Amino acid sequence: MERIDEMAGLLKKLAEFCDTGFALAIHIRYTRPSLFFQTYAQEWIDYYSENGLMLYDPVVKWGLLNTGMVAWSELEGDDPRDVLGESAKHGLHNGIALGIGPATSRTIAGLTRSGPAFSQEEIAQMVALVTKIHTLTESLVGTETPEMDEMRKLQLSEY
């Protein structure tokens, strides 16, 4: 339970930066994340899923191909389906994407907020949080244990 509580605390801290939500795909292997959390508005989640936007999302593409951080505004030139434009219509602004870890076990985060762009200090703090989440869950990848089941049941709606 200690790791579950730590994970919940890390996700809560991440949510505090992202008042309009985030998506966090942890340890993606063979195109499937071991854990996935998102706090975006349900309207956006439904629109994104119903329109198959993951296949065209420049944030996902960038995260799978890169490590580090990029502002969503820098990805607009690689967005032929206007996923970023649609996300803005749904209230997602000032987004950044993070890619953490090796290509064989990548963690990707899309982080947004309604206020001004994230500061360098805020970005550094979010990178540290996502890196900690990546490291904390590394030994659980590929396991079907009660602890992994509990991780999947964490409810971000309380944050």
Buried (B, 14 or more C-beta within 10 A) or exposed (E): EEBBEEBBEBBBBBBEBBEBBBBBBBBBEEEEBBBEBBBBBEEBBEBBEEEEBBEBBBBBBBBBEBBEBBBBEEBEEEBEBBBBEBBBEBBBBBBBBBBBBEEEBBBBBBBBBEEEBBEEEBBEBBBEBBBBBBEBBBEBBEEEEEBBEBBEEBEBEEB
